[in-house]
Amino acid sequence: MTVPDLIALGYLAAAVLFILGLKSLGRPRTAARGNLLGATGMFVAVVVTLLDRAIVDFRFLAAGVAVGALVGALLAMKVQMTGMPELVALFNGFGGAASVLVAGATFLEVVDLGNVDDQLAVAAALTALIGAVTFTGSLVAFGKLRESLRWSSFAGLHVVRAAAFVASLVLATVVVVQPASTGWFWALVAVGLLLGVLATIAIGGADMPVVIALLNAFSGVAASTTGFVLDNSLLIIAGSLVGASGLILTQIMCNAMNRSILDVVFSKAAVVQSGSHDDAYADGVTSTSAEEVAMLLEVASRVVVVPGYGMAVAQAQHAVRELMTTLEGMGTEVVFGIHPVAGRMPGHMNVLLAEAEVDYEHLLEMDRVNPTFAQTDVTIVIGANDVVNPSARDESDSPIAGMPILDVDESGTVVVIKRSLSPGFAGIPNPLFVADNTLLLFADGKQAVLDIVGALLEG
């Protein structure tokens, strides 16, 4: 068997492993196996690619592996679970930037040789545009997720955005028509970088889970078009899988918010009003204590826990599991109500609870848990806000009107654990906080849950 045949066979095996891995990731029980299959496929792909000495000198590969391993190890040790959404956003951006650099280097090399055909020129133009948009768009998403980027818009943004989009299409066409003029390629990259900022800067934080899924799809599409530039079949397949799965996830997230992708992309970030948020609730809030909550839980037969980003910030997932174990020991049914966009990336709450070894059977998606709230004695909301805000259901003029929510207000008693009355990402008040059946426990999420567990055990 010749080396080209061995490479082709290895690429085929890797592609099959990618597909099987992606299929297995669709079910919680087989997700670990799917991750292993995908990693094995990537290992096979890398090893087979190394057989082709025409790609690059092994010394450069070794240097790249060493630097990448060092950065990866540092991130693995330092980044907390609460920082995963930001890290995912950066990974998407770096994927787009890598596609631009690789495709650009290959395109310019072929231009120097005078062997550019239409397929290569189209693929290079698409990679330059999509990869550049993904890079800067992901950086903006990173800043918004860290809440370090609060600037969201300016007068005439829609005009500038439309102009940048038209310019990108014109430049992409010029790159295809005149590939020998490499300056147009870099102009396209520059406009793509600008368009990435303009396309994401006005999107509100509440929509960031959708944006992350969309940017993930873009990074896959950029990788796929890079495969056409390199004439690499495996990169085309892998990029297509990432792009397609990212688009499907984006659609699922949009359906969960009852909005179209155009509504998300062209929405405006909510402006959080200045001043004390307590003013929005006057004296209607009823505070409680860990001891009072424990008394409610002692007589409850069914409890639903609704986690949100506040649980992630407080790193309360292990304390929540301890609460679940304690209540189950008392004969209480405990489940978790998971909203598809709770947290700051798709599946954020599922990942956190899985880290705390909460069985997946305890996690109920929105369509399963909502019909059960009316039969629930106590619902404990930990750090969630917008996904339990009745305004989305009851107020047609609300910024989140129409977004499906967890109907926690139908429970017998709702206990909301928050540090303060600050709003969620949508920046609007939550009528749930002043409902007759709602009690607020103002405390750090982890400490509050531990105090409740302690009171239960003492009782």
C-alpha positions as CSV (number, residue, x, y, z in Angstrom):
1,M,0.0,0.0,0.0
2,T,1.4,3.4,-1.0
3,V,1.6,6.4,1.3
4,P,-1.2,8.3,-0.4
5,D,-3.5,5.2,-0.1
6,L,-2.6,4.9,3.6
7,I,-3.4,8.6,4.1
8,A,-6.7,8.2,2.3
9,L,-7.6,5.2,4.4
10,G,-6.7,7.0,7.6
11,Y,-8.8,10.0,6.7
12,L,-11.7,7.7,6.0
13,A,-11.4,6.0,9.4
14,A,-11.1,9.4,11.1
15,A,-14.2,10.7,9.3
16,V,-16.2,7.6,10.4
17,L,-15.0,8.1,14.0
18,F,-16.1,11.8,13.9
19,I,-19.6,10.8,12.6
20,L,-20.0,8.0,15.2
21,G,-18.7,10.3,17.9
22,L,-21.1,13.1,17.0
23,K,-24.0,10.6,17.0
24,S,-23.0,9.3,20.4
25,L,-22.8,12.9,21.8
26,G,-26.6,13.2,21.2
27,R,-27.4,11.1,24.2
28,P,-26.2,11.6,27.8
29,R,-25.6,7.9,28.4
30,T,-23.3,7.6,25.4
31,A,-21.7,11.1,25.5
32,A,-18.5,10.0,27.2
33,R,-18.1,7.3,24.5
34,G,-18.8,9.9,21.8
35,N,-16.1,12.2,23.1
36,L,-13.6,9.3,23.1
37,L,-14.5,8.4,19.6
38,G,-14.1,12.0,18.4
39,A,-10.8,12.3,20.2
40,T,-9.6,9.0,18.7
41,G,-10.6,10.2,15.2
42,M,-8.6,13.4,15.6
43,F,-5.6,11.4,16.8
44,V,-5.8,9.2,13.7
45,A,-6.2,12.3,11.5
46,V,-3.1,14.0,13.0
47,V,-0.9,10.8,12.8
48,V,-1.9,10.1,9.2
49,T,-1.3,13.7,8.2
50,L,2.2,13.6,9.7
51,L,3.0,10.9,7.1
52,D,3.0,13.6,4.5
53,R,6.3,15.3,4.8
54,A,5.4,17.8,2.2
55,I,3.1,19.6,4.6
56,V,5.6,21.1,7.0
57,D,8.9,20.5,8.8
58,F,8.5,18.3,11.9
59,R,10.5,20.8,13.9
60,F,7.8,23.4,13.4
61,L,5.2,20.9,14.3
62,A,7.0,20.0,17.5
63,A,7.3,23.7,18.5
64,G,3.6,24.2,17.8
65,V,2.6,21.2,19.8
66,A,4.8,22.3,22.7
67,V,3.3,25.8,22.8
68,G,-0.2,24.5,22.4
69,A,0.2,21.9,25.1
70,L,1.5,24.6,27.5
71,V,-1.3,27.0,26.8
72,G,-3.9,24.2,27.1
73,A,-2.5,22.9,30.4
74,L,-2.5,26.4,31.8
75,L,-6.1,27.0,30.7
76,A,-7.2,23.6,32.1
77,M,-5.7,24.4,35.5
78,K,-6.7,28.0,35.8
79,V,-10.1,28.4,34.1
80,Q,-13.1,27.6,36.4
81,M,-16.3,26.1,35.2
82,T,-17.9,29.6,35.4
83,G,-15.4,30.7,32.8
84,M,-16.2,28.0,30.3
85,P,-18.6,30.1,28.2
86,E,-15.9,32.8,27.7
87,L,-13.4,30.0,26.9
88,V,-15.7,28.5,24.3
89,A,-16.1,31.9,22.7
90,L,-12.4,32.3,22.5
91,F,-12.0,28.8,21.0
92,N,-14.5,29.7,18.3
93,G,-12.6,32.8,17.5
94,F,-9.2,31.1,17.4
95,G,-10.7,28.5,15.1
96,G,-11.8,31.2,12.7
97,A,-8.5,33.0,12.9
98,A,-6.6,29.8,12.2
99,S,-8.7,29.1,9.1
100,V,-8.0,32.6,7.8
101,L,-4.2,32.2,8.3
102,V,-4.0,28.7,6.9
103,A,-6.2,29.4,3.9
104,G,-4.5,32.7,3.3
105,A,-1.0,31.3,3.3
106,T,-2.0,28.6,0.9
107,F,-3.9,30.9,-1.4
108,L,-1.0,33.4,-1.6
109,E,1.4,30.6,-2.3
110,V,-0.7,29.3,-5.2
111,V,-1.1,32.8,-6.5
112,D,2.7,33.2,-6.7
113,L,2.8,29.9,-8.7
114,G,0.0,31.2,-11.0
115,N,-2.2,28.1,-10.5
116,V,-5.3,29.7,-9.0
117,D,-8.6,28.2,-10.2
118,D,-12.2,29.4,-9.5
119,Q,-12.8,26.8,-6.8
120,L,-9.7,27.8,-4.9
121,A,-10.5,31.5,-5.2
122,V,-14.1,31.1,-4.0
123,A,-13.0,28.9,-1.1
124,A,-10.3,31.4,-0.1
125,A,-12.7,34.3,-0.2
126,L,-15.3,32.6,1.8
127,T,-12.7,31.5,4.4
128,A,-11.3,35.0,4.7
129,L,-14.8,36.5,5.3
130,I,-16.3,33.9,7.5
131,G,-13.2,33.3,9.5
132,A,-12.6,37.0,10.1
133,V,-16.2,37.5,11.2
134,T,-15.9,34.6,13.6
135,F,-12.7,35.9,15.1
136,T,-13.8,39.4,16.1
137,G,-17.4,38.4,16.7
138,S,-16.1,35.8,19.2
139,L,-13.9,38.4,20.9
140,V,-16.9,40.7,21.3
141,A,-18.9,37.7,22.8
142,F,-16.0,37.1,25.1
143,G,-16.1,40.6,26.4
144,K,-19.8,40.6,26.9
145,L,-19.8,37.3,28.7
146,R,-17.2,38.7,31.1
147,E,-19.3,41.9,31.4
148,S,-16.1,43.8,30.6
149,L,-17.6,45.1,27.4
150,R,-20.7,47.2,28.1
151,W,-20.7,49.5,25.0
152,S,-23.4,48.1,22.7
153,S,-24.4,50.5,20.0
154,F,-24.1,53.9,18.3
155,A,-26.3,56.0,16.1
156,G,-26.4,54.7,12.5
157,L,-25.1,51.2,13.5
158,H,-27.5,49.5,11.1
159,V,-26.3,51.7,8.2
160,V,-22.6,51.0,8.9
161,R,-23.3,47.3,9.3
162,A,-25.1,47.2,6.0
163,A,-22.4,49.1,4.3
164,A,-19.7,46.7,5.7
165,F,-21.8,43.7,4.5
166,V,-22.1,45.0,1.0
167,A,-18.4,45.9,0.9
168,S,-17.5,42.3,2.0
169,L,-19.6,40.9,-0.8
170,V,-18.0,43.2,-3.4
171,L,-14.5,42.4,-2.1
172,A,-15.2,38.7,-2.1
173,T,-16.3,39.0,-5.8
174,V,-13.1,40.9,-6.7
175,V,-10.9,38.3,-5.0
176,V,-12.5,35.6,-7.2
177,V,-12.3,37.7,-10.4
178,Q,-8.8,39.1,-9.8
179,P,-7.0,36.5,-7.5
180,A,-3.6,37.7,-8.6
181,S,-4.2,41.1,-6.8
182,T,-3.5,39.8,-3.3
183,G,-4.3,43.2,-1.8
184,W,-8.0,42.6,-2.3
185,F,-7.7,39.4,-0.2
186,W,-6.3,41.3,2.8
187,A,-8.9,44.1,2.3
188,L,-11.6,41.4,2.5
189,V,-10.1,40.1,5.8
190,A,-10.1,43.6,7.2
191,V,-13.7,44.2,6.3
192,G,-14.6,40.8,7.7
193,L,-12.9,41.7,11.0
194,L,-14.9,44.9,11.2
195,L,-18.2,43.2,10.2
196,G,-17.7,40.6,13.1
197,V,-17.6,43.5,15.6
198,L,-20.6,45.3,14.0
199,A,-22.6,42.1,13.8
200,T,-22.3,41.2,17.5
201,I,-21.7,44.5,19.4
202,A,-25.4,45.3,19.7
203,I,-26.6,41.8,20.7
204,G,-27.7,41.6,24.3
205,G,-26.1,39.3,26.9
206,A,-29.3,37.3,27.2
207,D,-28.8,36.2,23.6
208,M,-25.2,35.1,24.1
209,P,-25.9,31.4,24.3
210,V,-27.4,31.6,20.8
211,V,-24.5,33.7,19.5
212,I,-22.0,31.2,20.8
213,A,-23.8,28.4,19.0
214,L,-23.9,30.4,15.8
215,L,-20.2,31.4,16.0
216,N,-19.4,27.7,16.6
217,A,-21.2,26.9,13.3
218,F,-19.2,29.7,11.6
219,S,-15.9,28.3,12.8
220,G,-16.9,24.9,11.4
221,V,-17.9,26.4,8.0
222,A,-14.6,28.3,7.9
223,A,-12.7,25.1,8.6
224,S,-14.7,23.3,5.8
225,T,-13.9,26.0,3.2
226,T,-10.3,25.9,4.3
227,G,-10.4,22.2,3.4
228,F,-11.4,23.1,-0.1
229,V,-8.4,25.5,-0.3
230,L,-6.0,22.8,0.9
231,D,-7.8,20.1,-1.0
232,N,-8.1,18.1,2.2
233,S,-11.2,15.9,2.3
234,L,-11.1,15.2,6.1
235,L,-11.0,18.9,6.9
236,I,-14.0,19.4,4.7
237,I,-15.9,16.6,6.4
238,A,-14.9,17.7,10.0
239,G,-15.7,21.3,9.3
240,S,-19.1,20.4,7.8
241,L,-20.0,18.3,10.8
242,V,-19.1,21.2,13.2
243,G,-21.0,23.7,11.0
244,A,-24.1,21.6,10.6
245,S,-24.3,20.7,14.3
246,G,-23.7,24.3,15.3
247,L,-26.5,25.5,13.0
248,I,-28.9,22.8,14.4
249,L,-28.0,23.8,17.9
250,T,-28.5,27.5,17.0
251,Q,-32.0,26.7,15.7
252,I,-32.8,24.7,18.9
253,M,-31.7,27.6,21.0
254,C,-33.8,30.1,19.0
255,N,-36.9,27.8,19.3
256,A,-36.3,27.8,23.0
257,M,-36.5,31.6,23.1
258,N,-39.3,31.7,20.5
259,R,-37.3,34.0,18.3
260,S,-35.7,33.7,14.9
261,I,-32.0,34.0,14.3
262,L,-32.6,37.4,12.6
263,D,-34.4,38.6,15.7
264,V,-31.3,37.7,17.7
265,V,-28.7,39.1,15.3
266,F,-30.5,42.4,14.8
267,S,-31.7,42.9,18.3
268,K,-30.5,45.6,20.6
269,A,-28.9,45.0,24.0
270,A,-31.2,45.9,26.8
271,V,-30.2,49.1,28.7
272,V,-30.0,48.4,32.4
273,Q,-31.5,51.4,34.3
274,S,-29.2,53.2,36.7
275,G,-30.0,53.6,40.3
276,S,-31.0,51.1,42.9
277,H,-32.8,48.0,41.5
278,D,-34.7,47.8,44.8
279,D,-36.8,50.8,43.6
280,A,-38.5,48.5,41.0
281,Y,-40.0,46.3,43.7
282,A,-40.8,48.9,46.4
283,D,-41.6,47.0,49.6
284,G,-43.2,44.0,47.9
285,V,-40.3,41.6,48.5
286,T,-40.6,39.0,51.2
287,S,-37.3,37.9,52.7
288,T,-36.7,34.6,54.3
289,S,-33.9,32.6,56.1
290,A,-32.3,29.3,55.6
291,E,-34.1,28.0,58.7
292,E,-37.5,29.0,57.3
293,V,-36.7,27.4,54.0
294,A,-35.6,24.2,55.7
295,M,-39.0,24.1,57.5
296,L,-40.8,24.3,54.2
297,L,-38.7,21.6,52.7
298,E,-39.3,19.2,55.7
299,V,-43.0,19.0,54.8
300,A,-42.6,19.1,51.0
301,S,-43.1,15.9,49.0
302,R,-41.8,17.3,45.7
303,V,-39.1,19.9,45.2
304,V,-37.8,21.4,41.9
305,V,-34.4,23.1,41.7
306,V,-34.0,25.7,38.9
307,P,-30.3,26.5,38.4
308,G,-29.0,29.6,36.7
309,Y,-25.7,31.5,36.1
310,G,-25.7,32.6,39.7
311,M,-25.2,28.9,40.7
312,A,-22.2,28.8,38.4
313,V,-20.7,32.0,39.9
314,A,-21.1,30.7,43.4
315,Q,-19.9,27.3,42.4
316,A,-22.8,25.9,44.3
317,Q,-23.4,22.7,42.2
318,H,-21.8,20.4,44.8
319,A,-23.8,22.0,47.6
320,V,-27.0,21.6,45.5
321,R,-26.2,17.9,45.1
322,E,-25.8,17.6,48.8
323,L,-29.2,19.3,49.3
324,M,-30.7,16.8,46.8
325,T,-29.2,13.8,48.6
326,T,-30.4,15.1,52.0
327,L,-34.0,15.6,50.7
328,E,-34.1,12.3,49.0
329,G,-33.0,10.7,52.2
330,M,-36.1,12.2,53.8
331,G,-38.3,10.7,51.1
332,T,-38.7,13.9,49.0
333,E,-38.8,13.8,45.2
334,V,-36.1,16.2,43.8
335,V,-35.7,17.1,40.2
336,F,-34.0,19.9,38.3
337,G,-35.7,22.2,35.9
338,I,-33.3,23.1,33.0
339,H,-34.0,25.9,30.6
340,P,-32.2,25.6,27.3
341,V,-30.6,29.1,27.6
342,A,-29.9,29.1,31.3
343,G,-26.3,30.2,31.9
344,R,-24.1,31.7,29.2
345,M,-23.6,28.8,26.8
346,P,-25.7,25.9,25.5
347,G,-25.9,23.1,28.1
348,H,-24.1,25.2,30.8
349,M,-26.3,24.0,33.7
350,N,-26.1,20.4,32.5
351,V,-22.3,20.5,32.5
352,L,-22.1,22.0,36.0
353,L,-24.5,19.4,37.5
354,A,-22.8,16.6,35.7
355,E,-19.6,17.8,37.3
356,A,-21.3,17.4,40.7
357,E,-22.3,13.9,39.7
358,V,-26.0,14.6,39.5
359,D,-27.7,11.8,37.5
360,Y,-29.1,12.9,34.2
361,E,-32.4,11.3,35.1
362,H,-32.9,14.2,37.6
363,L,-32.6,16.8,34.9
364,L,-35.9,17.7,33.2
365,E,-36.0,19.9,30.2
366,M,-38.5,22.8,30.0
367,D,-41.2,21.0,28.2
368,R,-41.1,18.1,30.7
369,V,-40.9,20.1,33.9
370,N,-43.4,22.9,33.1
371,P,-46.5,20.8,33.4
372,T,-45.4,19.6,36.9
373,F,-44.9,22.9,38.6
374,A,-48.6,23.1,39.7
375,Q,-48.0,19.8,41.6
376,T,-44.7,21.0,43.1
377,D,-44.6,22.0,46.8
378,V,-41.4,24.1,46.7
379,T,-39.3,25.4,43.8
380,I,-35.8,26.7,44.6
381,V,-34.4,29.1,42.0
382,I,-30.7,29.6,42.4
383,G,-29.3,32.5,40.4
384,A,-31.7,32.3,37.5
385,N,-33.6,35.4,36.5
386,D,-34.7,35.9,32.9
387,V,-35.7,32.3,32.3
388,V,-38.2,32.4,35.2
389,N,-39.5,36.0,34.5
390,P,-43.3,35.9,34.1
391,S,-43.1,39.1,32.0
392,A,-42.1,37.0,29.0
393,R,-45.4,35.2,29.3
394,D,-47.7,37.9,30.6
395,E,-46.5,41.3,29.2
396,S,-46.7,41.7,25.4
397,D,-44.5,44.8,25.5
398,S,-41.7,43.2,27.5
399,P,-38.2,43.0,25.9
400,I,-38.4,39.2,26.4
401,A,-42.1,38.8,25.4
402,G,-42.8,35.4,23.9
403,M,-39.7,33.7,25.2
404,P,-40.7,30.4,26.8
405,I,-39.9,30.4,30.5
406,L,-40.0,27.9,33.4
407,D,-43.4,28.4,35.0
408,V,-42.0,28.4,38.6
409,D,-44.7,30.8,39.8
410,E,-47.3,28.0,39.5
411,S,-45.5,26.2,42.4
412,G,-46.9,26.2,45.9
413,T,-43.9,28.2,47.2
414,V,-41.0,29.7,45.3
415,V,-37.7,30.3,47.1
416,V,-35.3,32.6,45.1
417,I,-31.7,32.6,46.2
418,K,-29.9,35.8,45.1
419,R,-27.2,38.1,46.3
420,S,-29.3,41.1,45.5
421,L,-32.3,42.3,43.4
422,S,-30.0,43.0,40.4
423,P,-31.6,42.1,37.0
424,G,-30.6,39.4,34.7
425,F,-28.9,39.8,31.3
426,A,-32.1,41.2,29.9
427,G,-31.8,44.1,32.3
428,I,-35.4,44.2,33.3
429,P,-37.3,43.7,36.7
430,N,-38.8,40.3,37.5
431,P,-42.4,40.3,38.9
432,L,-41.7,36.9,40.3
433,F,-39.8,38.5,43.2
434,V,-42.9,40.3,44.5
435,A,-45.4,37.4,43.9
436,D,-47.4,36.3,46.9
437,N,-45.9,32.8,46.9
438,T,-42.3,33.9,46.5
439,L,-39.7,34.2,49.2
440,L,-36.2,35.7,48.6
441,L,-33.1,34.4,50.4
442,F,-30.4,37.0,50.0
443,A,-27.1,35.2,50.2
444,D,-24.3,33.6,48.3
445,G,-25.7,30.7,46.4
446,K,-23.3,28.1,47.8
447,Q,-23.5,29.3,51.4
448,A,-27.3,29.6,51.3
449,V,-27.7,26.0,50.1
450,L,-25.2,24.7,52.7
451,D,-27.1,26.6,55.4
452,I,-30.3,25.0,54.3
453,V,-28.7,21.6,54.4
454,G,-27.4,22.3,57.9
455,A,-30.8,23.4,59.1
456,L,-32.4,20.3,57.7
457,L,-29.9,18.0,59.4
458,E,-30.3,19.8,62.7
459,G,-34.0,19.4,62.4
